[in-house]
Amino acid sequence: MRAWWVERPGPVQGSPLRLGERDDPVPGPGEVRLQISCCGICRTDLHLAEGDLAPRRPGVVPGHEVVGYVDALGPGAGRFTVGDRIGVAWLRWTCGRCRYCRRGSENLCLAPLFTGWDADGGYAERCLVDERFAYRVPDGYDDEHAAALLCSGIIGYRALRLADLPPAGRLGIYGFGASAHLTAQLALRQGARVHVLTRSAAAQRLAVDLGVTSASGAADAPPEPLDAAILFAPVGDLVPVALRALERGGTLAVAGIHLSDIPTLDYAADLFQERVLRSVTANTRRDGEELLALAGALGLRVVTTTYPFERAQDALTDLAEGRVDGAAVLTVDPP
């Protein structure tokens, strides 16, 4: 099969990925194999390619927003049948035994595995998944648009929950890419007033088109105090900016796996009056199931920019340079 893998982590302009041939993976006990149709391109893939996230093993295939069709079953696998359309997301496996798994916080598992980091992901023609960690894809979305839900949607949904937005509250969203454009719609459906703060003029236009209350520059003050905020941009300098925009008791949820250094915080200006700063770490399977159900019920609009399989490297470059509207998606045409 054809696959892209991280050959040598470094700046994306230096082409850190390599395209080549690999043996088809063979499903083990409890696993299924997918013939991949589409794979969303996440900023985490960019961090992996550039070395901000060190690859967990040499030559790993990125990609964790995978939609495909089951074409082989491993021993004991019975949740799906050959031909079923399923999705593969970031959370690949958890131990089920540690104190975090036992209390329902499997996103904090002490020994987790992640798709496209610990094990090969979706920048390929086929991949494997433990059937317990796969998702049924909502019928209302084609493969391309469903792919973007499997990380962008899921992590945005968890970030929105952890931001503790009150009913009909005022939400600030910093950065407006794949996750943010879905999260904004979820908040709007809840009756929130949503203020988008991003440097990209194209992203500002998309935000307005989706119905947000305002869209302005990333470092600008929103037109009203915020009850909650989510930081999607991997820019630590925006943390004090967002905290100072919060009303008393507001929460800032940081939704990225990688963030540049946060400047020194001024306690009185940034955190006093019970403002909360919290991170968002991975997701649980429950988050995934709930988001996919909501997406289907609410008809979330998924905006995508597609790339043919051969242009995976170009897609990461465009993502790095802010040239992607909505979610970037790699389309995989079988040979």
Sine and cosine of phi, psi and omega as CSV:
sin_phi,cos_phi,sin_psi,cos_psi,sin_omega,cos_omega
0.00,0.00,0.39,-0.92,0.10,-0.99
-1.00,0.09,0.57,-0.82,0.02,-1.00
-0.41,-0.91,0.48,-0.88,0.19,-0.98
-0.98,-0.21,0.66,-0.75,0.10,-0.99
-0.65,-0.76,0.29,-0.96,0.00,-1.00
-0.98,0.18,0.96,-0.27,-0.04,-1.00
-0.98,0.22,-0.77,0.64,-0.03,-1.00
-0.47,-0.88,0.96,-0.27,-0.05,-1.00
-0.83,0.56,0.66,-0.75,0.01,-1.00
0.09,-1.00,-0.02,-1.00,-0.02,-1.00
-0.78,0.62,0.68,-0.73,-0.11,-0.99
-0.88,0.47,-0.47,0.88,0.03,-1.00
-0.91,0.42,-0.31,0.95,0.03,-1.00
-1.00,-0.03,0.19,0.98,0.07,-1.00
0.85,0.53,0.93,0.37,-0.02,-1.00
-0.97,0.26,-0.23,0.97,0.02,-1.00
-1.00,-0.04,0.43,-0.90,0.08,-1.00
-0.78,-0.62,0.68,-0.74,0.06,-1.00
-0.98,-0.20,0.77,-0.64,0.00,-1.00
-0.29,-0.96,-0.23,-0.97,-0.01,-1.00
-0.97,-0.26,0.65,-0.76,0.10,-1.00
-0.71,-0.70,0.39,-0.92,0.07,-1.00
-0.92,0.40,0.55,-0.83,0.11,-0.99
-0.88,0.48,0.72,-0.70,0.04,-1.00
-0.94,0.33,0.52,-0.86,-0.01,-1.00
-0.94,-0.35,0.84,-0.54,-0.06,-1.00
-0.92,0.38,0.70,-0.71,0.06,-1.00
-1.00,-0.04,-0.17,-0.99,-0.01,-1.00
-0.83,0.56,0.78,-0.62,0.04,-1.00
0.97,0.24,0.08,1.00,-0.03,-1.00
-0.97,-0.24,0.38,-0.92,0.18,-0.98
-0.81,-0.59,0.40,-0.92,0.06,-1.00
-0.94,-0.35,0.64,-0.77,0.02,-1.00
-0.95,-0.31,0.65,-0.76,0.34,-0.94
-1.00,0.05,0.93,-0.38,-0.19,-0.98
-0.98,0.19,0.70,-0.72,0.08,-1.00
-0.98,-0.20,-0.73,0.68,-0.04,-1.00
-0.57,-0.82,0.45,-0.89,0.11,-0.99
-0.62,-0.78,0.84,-0.54,0.09,-1.00
-0.91,0.41,0.48,-0.88,-0.03,-1.00
-0.94,-0.35,0.92,-0.40,-0.13,-0.99
-0.97,-0.24,0.43,-0.90,0.07,-1.00
-0.88,0.48,-0.44,0.90,0.09,-1.00
-0.88,0.48,-0.59,0.81,0.08,-1.00
-0.87,0.48,-0.63,0.78,0.03,-1.00
-0.91,0.41,-0.69,0.73,0.04,-1.00
-0.88,0.48,-0.61,0.79,0.03,-1.00
-0.92,0.40,-0.73,0.68,-0.03,-1.00
-0.90,0.44,-0.58,0.81,-0.07,-1.00
-1.00,0.01,-0.11,0.99,0.07,-1.00
1.00,-0.04,0.03,1.00,0.12,-0.99
-0.88,0.47,-0.58,0.81,0.21,-0.98
-0.95,-0.31,0.89,-0.46,0.00,-1.00
-0.94,0.35,0.79,-0.61,0.06,-1.00
-0.81,0.58,0.66,-0.75,-0.02,-1.00
-0.97,0.24,-0.32,0.95,0.11,-0.99
-0.45,-0.89,0.42,-0.91,-0.05,-1.00
-0.90,0.44,0.60,-0.80,0.13,-0.99
0.93,0.38,0.47,0.88,-0.04,-1.00
-0.94,0.34,0.61,-0.79,0.06,-1.00
-1.00,0.03,0.87,-0.50,-0.01,-1.00
-0.96,0.29,0.04,-1.00,0.13,-0.99
0.95,-0.31,0.87,-0.49,-0.04,-1.00
-0.64,-0.77,0.48,0.88,0.12,-0.99
-0.77,-0.64,0.93,0.38,-0.27,-0.96
-0.97,-0.23,0.76,-0.65,0.17,-0.99
-0.85,-0.52,0.75,-0.66,0.00,-1.00
-0.31,-0.95,-0.16,-0.99,-0.09,-1.00
-0.82,-0.57,0.77,-0.63,-0.05,-1.00
-0.87,0.49,0.80,-0.60,0.04,-1.00
-0.82,-0.57,-0.04,1.00,0.07,-1.00
-0.33,-0.94,0.56,-0.83,0.01,-1.00
-0.89,-0.45,0.68,-0.73,0.10,-0.99
-0.99,0.14,0.17,-0.99,0.02,-1.00
-0.82,0.57,0.77,-0.64,0.06,-1.00
0.99,0.12,-0.14,0.99,0.00,-1.00
-0.96,0.26,0.76,-0.65,-0.03,-1.00
-0.51,-0.86,0.04,1.00,-0.01,-1.00
-0.95,0.32,-0.54,0.84,-0.02,-1.00
-0.84,-0.54,0.25,-0.97,0.09,-1.00
-0.85,-0.53,0.33,-0.94,0.03,-1.00
-0.84,0.54,0.75,-0.66,-0.03,-1.00
0.98,-0.19,-0.27,0.96,0.02,-1.00
-0.91,0.42,0.62,-0.79,0.10,-0.99
-1.00,-0.01,0.82,-0.57,-0.02,-1.00
-0.67,-0.74,0.23,-0.97,0.01,-1.00
-0.86,-0.52,0.51,-0.86,0.05,-1.00
-0.85,-0.52,0.75,-0.66,-0.06,-1.00
-0.88,-0.47,-0.15,-0.99,-0.10,-0.99
-0.89,0.45,-0.75,0.66,-0.04,-1.00
-0.96,0.29,0.93,-0.38,-0.12,-0.99
-0.99,-0.13,-0.57,0.82,-0.09,-1.00
-0.23,-0.97,0.59,-0.81,0.15,-0.99
-0.72,-0.69,0.35,-0.94,-0.15,-0.99
-0.96,0.29,-0.49,0.87,-0.03,-1.00
0.96,0.26,0.01,1.00,-0.11,-0.99
-0.87,-0.50,-0.45,0.89,-0.06,-1.00
-0.94,0.34,0.18,-0.98,-0.09,-1.00
-0.89,0.45,-0.50,0.87,0.01,-1.00
-0.96,0.28,-0.69,0.72,0.06,-1.00
-0.88,0.48,-0.66,0.75,-0.06,-1.00
-0.92,0.39,-0.46,0.89,-0.01,-1.00
-1.00,-0.07,0.12,0.99,0.04,-1.00
1.00,0.00,0.18,0.98,0.00,-1.00
-0.95,-0.32,0.84,0.55,-0.09,-1.00
-0.90,0.43,-0.29,0.96,0.09,-1.00
-0.90,0.43,-0.31,0.95,0.02,-1.00
-0.96,-0.27,0.25,0.97,0.00,-1.00
-0.72,0.69,0.60,-0.80,-0.02,-1.00
-0.98,0.21,-0.25,0.97,-0.02,-1.00
-0.63,-0.78,0.82,0.57,-0.08,-1.00
-0.99,0.15,0.28,-0.96,0.17,-0.99
-0.82,-0.57,0.55,-0.84,-0.07,-1.00
-0.79,-0.61,0.64,-0.77,0.00,-1.00
-0.93,0.36,0.72,-0.69,0.02,-1.00
0.97,0.23,0.17,0.98,0.07,-1.00
-0.73,-0.69,-0.85,0.52,0.09,-1.00
-1.00,0.08,-0.52,0.86,-0.06,-1.00
-0.68,-0.74,0.39,-0.92,-0.09,-1.00
-0.88,0.48,0.64,-0.77,-0.05,-1.00
-0.93,-0.36,-0.60,-0.80,-0.27,-0.96
-0.99,-0.13,0.08,1.00,0.11,-0.99
-0.99,0.13,0.85,0.53,-0.10,-0.99
-0.32,-0.95,0.11,-0.99,0.02,-1.00
-1.00,0.08,-0.37,0.93,0.04,-1.00
-0.57,-0.82,0.43,-0.90,0.12,-0.99
-0.44,-0.90,0.21,-0.98,0.01,-1.00
-0.94,-0.34,0.41,-0.91,0.12,-0.99
-0.47,-0.89,0.63,-0.77,0.20,-0.98
-0.90,0.44,0.83,-0.55,-0.13,-0.99
-0.86,0.51,-0.40,0.92,0.01,-1.00
-0.94,0.35,-0.34,0.94,-0.06,-1.00
-0.94,-0.33,0.21,0.98,0.07,-1.00
-1.00,-0.10,0.33,-0.94,-0.05,-1.00
-0.84,-0.55,0.58,-0.82,0.22,-0.97
-0.98,0.19,0.69,-0.72,-0.11,-0.99
-1.00,-0.01,0.71,-0.70,0.01,-1.00
-0.84,0.54,0.66,-0.75,-0.06,-1.00
-0.91,0.42,-0.43,0.90,-0.09,-1.00
-0.97,0.24,0.01,1.00,-0.05,-1.00
-0.83,-0.56,0.68,-0.73,0.14,-0.99
-0.97,0.25,0.08,-1.00,-0.11,-0.99
-0.86,0.51,-0.69,0.72,-0.06,-1.00
-0.86,0.50,-0.74,0.68,-0.08,-1.00
-0.98,0.17,-0.47,0.88,0.07,-1.00
-0.92,0.39,-0.57,0.82,-0.04,-1.00
-0.83,0.56,-0.66,0.75,-0.06,-1.00
-0.92,0.40,-0.37,0.93,0.00,-1.00
-0.95,0.30,-0.38,0.93,-0.26,-0.97
-0.98,0.19,-0.19,0.98,0.20,-0.98
-0.71,-0.70,-0.80,0.59,-0.01,-1.00
-0.81,0.58,-0.73,0.68,0.00,-1.00
-0.93,0.36,-0.72,0.69,-0.09,-1.00
-0.91,0.42,-0.74,0.68,-0.05,-1.00
-0.94,0.35,-0.56,0.83,0.06,-1.00
-0.91,0.42,-0.63,0.78,0.03,-1.00
-0.89,0.45,-0.72,0.69,0.01,-1.00
-0.90,0.44,-0.66,0.75,0.01,-1.00
-0.88,0.47,-0.64,0.77,0.02,-1.00
-0.90,0.43,-0.66,0.75,0.04,-1.00
-0.89,0.46,-0.69,0.72,-0.07,-1.00
-0.96,0.26,-0.27,0.96,0.04,-1.00
-0.97,0.22,-0.16,0.99,0.07,-1.00
0.82,0.58,0.73,0.69,0.03,-1.00
-0.94,0.35,0.83,-0.55,0.02,-1.00
-0.96,0.29,0.30,-0.95,0.04,-1.00
-0.82,0.57,0.72,-0.69,0.00,-1.00
0.84,0.55,0.50,0.87,-0.04,-1.00
-0.99,0.15,-0.01,-1.00,-0.03,-1.00
-0.94,-0.33,0.91,-0.42,-0.08,-1.00
-0.93,-0.36,0.74,-0.67,0.15,-0.99
-0.97,-0.24,0.71,-0.71,0.04,-1.00
-0.86,-0.51,0.88,-0.48,-0.03,-1.00
-0.98,-0.22,0.89,-0.46,-0.16,-0.99
1.00,0.02,0.64,-0.77,-0.09,-1.00
-0.60,-0.80,0.98,0.21,0.04,-1.00
-0.89,-0.45,-0.67,-0.74,-0.13,-0.99
-0.87,0.49,-0.79,0.62,-0.01,-1.00
-0.93,0.37,-0.71,0.71,-0.15,-0.99
-0.89,0.45,-0.61,0.79,-0.07,-1.00
-0.94,0.33,-0.40,0.92,0.09,-1.00
-0.99,0.12,-0.66,0.75,0.01,-1.00
-0.88,0.47,-0.64,0.77,0.04,-1.00
-0.85,0.52,-0.67,0.74,0.00,-1.00
-0.92,0.40,-0.64,0.77,0.06,-1.00
-0.87,0.50,-0.69,0.72,-0.01,-1.00
-0.92,0.39,-0.65,0.76,0.02,-1.00
-0.89,0.46,-0.62,0.79,0.02,-1.00
-0.91,0.42,-0.37,0.93,0.03,-1.00
-1.00,0.03,0.03,1.00,0.01,-1.00
1.00,0.03,0.25,0.97,-0.03,-1.00
-0.98,0.20,0.38,-0.92,0.25,-0.97
-1.00,-0.09,0.83,-0.56,-0.13,-0.99
-0.90,-0.43,0.80,-0.60,0.05,-1.00
-0.91,-0.42,0.85,-0.52,-0.03,-1.00
-0.98,-0.19,0.72,-0.70,-0.01,-1.00
-0.78,-0.62,0.94,-0.34,-0.10,-0.99
-0.45,-0.89,0.48,-0.88,-0.04,-1.00
-0.98,0.21,-0.36,0.93,-0.13,-0.99
-0.99,0.14,0.84,-0.54,0.05,-1.00
-0.91,0.42,-0.61,0.79,0.02,-1.00
-0.90,0.43,-0.65,0.76,0.03,-1.00
-0.91,0.41,-0.61,0.79,0.06,-1.00
-0.88,0.48,-0.67,0.75,0.01,-1.00
-0.90,0.43,-0.67,0.74,0.03,-1.00
-0.88,0.47,-0.67,0.74,0.00,-1.00
-0.86,0.50,-0.71,0.71,0.02,-1.00
-0.90,0.45,-0.65,0.76,0.02,-1.00
-0.88,0.48,-0.52,0.86,0.01,-1.00
-0.99,0.14,-0.13,0.99,0.13,-0.99
0.96,-0.26,0.25,0.97,-0.01,-1.00
-0.93,0.36,0.30,-0.95,-0.05,-1.00
-0.96,0.28,-0.62,0.78,0.03,-1.00
-0.45,-0.89,0.36,-0.93,0.08,-1.00
-0.57,-0.82,0.81,-0.59,-0.06,-1.00
-0.51,-0.86,-0.14,-0.99,-0.05,-1.00
-0.92,0.40,0.42,-0.91,-0.12,-0.99
-0.88,0.48,-0.57,0.82,-0.05,-1.00
-0.99,-0.11,0.05,1.00,-0.01,-1.00
-0.96,0.29,0.40,-0.92,0.13,-0.99
-0.99,0.16,0.73,-0.68,0.07,-1.00
-0.91,0.42,0.33,-0.94,-0.07,-1.00
-0.94,0.33,-0.17,0.99,0.05,-1.00
-0.48,-0.88,0.40,-0.92,0.03,-1.00
-0.87,0.50,0.50,-0.87,-0.08,-1.00
-0.98,-0.21,0.63,-0.77,0.14,-0.99
-0.99,0.13,-0.43,0.90,-0.01,-1.00
-0.38,-0.93,0.38,-0.93,0.03,-1.00
-0.53,-0.85,0.47,-0.88,0.08,-1.00
-0.79,-0.61,0.77,-0.64,0.06,-1.00
-0.98,-0.20,0.94,-0.34,0.08,-1.00
-0.99,-0.12,-0.52,0.85,0.02,-1.00
-0.91,0.41,0.71,-0.71,-0.05,-1.00
-0.99,0.15,0.75,0.66,-0.17,-0.98
-0.86,-0.51,0.97,-0.24,-0.03,-1.00
-0.87,0.48,-0.48,0.88,0.01,-1.00
-0.87,0.49,-0.36,0.93,-0.02,-1.00
-0.99,0.12,-0.17,0.98,-0.02,-1.00
-0.88,0.47,-0.80,0.60,0.04,-1.00
-0.90,0.43,-0.53,0.85,0.05,-1.00
-0.87,0.50,-0.74,0.67,-0.02,-1.00
-0.93,0.35,-0.63,0.77,0.02,-1.00
-0.88,0.48,-0.65,0.76,-0.03,-1.00
-0.95,0.32,-0.31,0.95,0.05,-1.00
-0.99,0.11,-0.17,0.98,-0.06,-1.00
-0.98,0.19,0.59,-0.81,0.19,-0.98
-0.95,0.32,0.23,-0.97,0.08,-1.00
-0.81,0.59,0.69,-0.73,0.03,-1.00
0.97,0.24,0.10,0.99,-0.01,-1.00
-0.98,0.21,0.35,-0.93,-0.03,-1.00
-0.87,-0.49,0.71,-0.70,0.18,-0.98
-0.96,-0.29,0.88,-0.47,0.06,-1.00
-0.98,-0.21,0.80,-0.60,0.01,-1.00
-0.99,-0.15,0.90,-0.45,-0.24,-0.97
-0.98,-0.18,0.07,1.00,-0.04,-1.00
-0.99,-0.12,0.39,-0.92,0.08,-1.00
-0.99,0.12,-0.32,0.95,0.02,-1.00
-0.72,-0.69,0.64,-0.77,0.00,-1.00
-0.59,-0.81,0.69,-0.72,0.11,-0.99
-0.92,0.40,0.21,-0.98,-0.12,-0.99
-0.85,0.53,0.64,-0.77,0.05,-1.00
-1.00,0.02,0.76,-0.64,0.05,-1.00
-0.89,0.45,0.28,-0.96,0.08,-1.00
-0.85,0.53,0.75,-0.66,-0.01,-1.00
-1.00,0.01,0.60,-0.80,0.13,-0.99
-1.00,-0.02,0.92,-0.38,-0.11,-0.99
-0.83,0.56,-0.74,0.67,-0.07,-1.00
-0.91,0.41,-0.66,0.75,-0.08,-1.00
-0.99,0.12,-0.52,0.86,-0.19,-0.98
-0.97,-0.24,-0.57,0.82,-0.16,-0.99
-0.85,-0.52,-0.41,0.91,-0.05,-1.00
-0.87,0.48,0.25,-0.97,-0.06,-1.00
0.92,0.38,0.58,0.81,0.15,-0.99
0.86,0.51,0.55,0.84,0.21,-0.98
-0.95,0.32,0.55,-0.84,-0.08,-1.00
-0.85,-0.52,0.72,-0.69,0.12,-0.99
-0.90,-0.43,0.85,-0.53,-0.03,-1.00
-0.63,-0.77,0.46,-0.89,0.07,-1.00
-1.00,-0.09,0.31,-0.95,0.09,-1.00
-0.89,-0.46,0.85,-0.53,-0.10,-0.99
-0.88,-0.47,0.93,-0.38,0.08,-1.00
0.78,0.63,-0.60,-0.80,-0.03,-1.00
-0.32,-0.95,0.24,-0.97,0.16,-0.99
-0.98,-0.19,0.27,-0.96,0.08,-1.00
-0.90,0.44,-0.52,0.85,0.05,-1.00
-0.88,0.47,-0.65,0.76,0.08,-1.00
-0.83,0.56,-0.71,0.70,-0.03,-1.00
-0.89,0.46,-0.73,0.69,-0.01,-1.00
-0.89,0.45,-0.67,0.74,-0.02,-1.00
-0.92,0.40,-0.68,0.74,-0.01,-1.00
-0.91,0.43,-0.70,0.72,-0.01,-1.00
-0.90,0.44,-0.60,0.80,0.06,-1.00
-0.91,0.41,-0.68,0.73,0.03,-1.00
-0.90,0.44,-0.69,0.73,0.00,-1.00
-0.85,0.53,-0.69,0.72,0.02,-1.00
-0.91,0.40,-0.65,0.76,-0.05,-1.00
-0.95,0.30,-0.61,0.79,-0.08,-1.00
-1.00,-0.03,-0.23,0.97,-0.04,-1.00
0.90,0.44,0.72,0.70,0.01,-1.00
-0.82,0.57,0.67,-0.74,0.05,-1.00
-0.99,0.11,0.87,-0.50,0.00,-1.00
-0.97,-0.25,0.89,-0.45,0.01,-1.00
-1.00,-0.10,0.82,-0.58,-0.07,-1.00
-0.78,-0.62,0.44,-0.90,0.20,-0.98
-0.85,-0.53,0.88,-0.47,-0.12,-0.99
-0.99,-0.13,0.50,-0.87,0.05,-1.00
-0.72,-0.69,0.68,-0.73,0.12,-0.99
-0.92,0.39,0.38,-0.93,-0.09,-1.00
-0.78,0.63,-0.65,0.76,-0.08,-1.00
-0.93,0.38,-0.19,0.98,-0.08,-1.00
-0.94,-0.34,0.50,0.87,0.00,-1.00
-0.86,0.52,-0.66,0.75,-0.01,-1.00
-0.91,0.42,-0.64,0.76,0.05,-1.00
-0.89,0.46,-0.62,0.79,0.00,-1.00
-0.88,0.47,-0.70,0.72,0.03,-1.00
-0.90,0.43,-0.62,0.79,0.04,-1.00
-0.89,0.45,-0.71,0.71,0.02,-1.00
-0.89,0.47,-0.64,0.77,0.04,-1.00
-0.88,0.47,-0.71,0.71,-0.01,-1.00
-0.89,0.46,-0.54,0.84,-0.09,-1.00
-0.98,-0.18,0.20,0.98,0.13,-0.99
0.95,0.31,0.52,0.85,-0.04,-1.00
-0.97,-0.26,0.28,0.96,-0.03,-1.00
-0.94,-0.34,0.80,-0.60,0.13,-0.99
-1.00,-0.01,0.79,-0.61,0.00,-1.00
0.92,0.39,-0.76,-0.65,-0.05,-1.00
-0.96,-0.30,0.71,-0.70,0.12,-0.99
-0.99,0.12,0.67,-0.75,-0.03,-1.00
-0.70,-0.71,0.76,-0.65,0.06,-1.00
-1.00,-0.01,0.81,-0.58,0.04,-1.00
-0.99,-0.14,0.75,-0.66,-0.09,-1.00
-0.93,-0.38,0.93,-0.37,0.04,-1.00
-0.99,-0.10,0.86,-0.51,-0.01,-1.00
-0.91,0.42,0.48,-0.88,-0.03,-1.00
-0.91,0.41,0.00,0.00,0.00,0.00
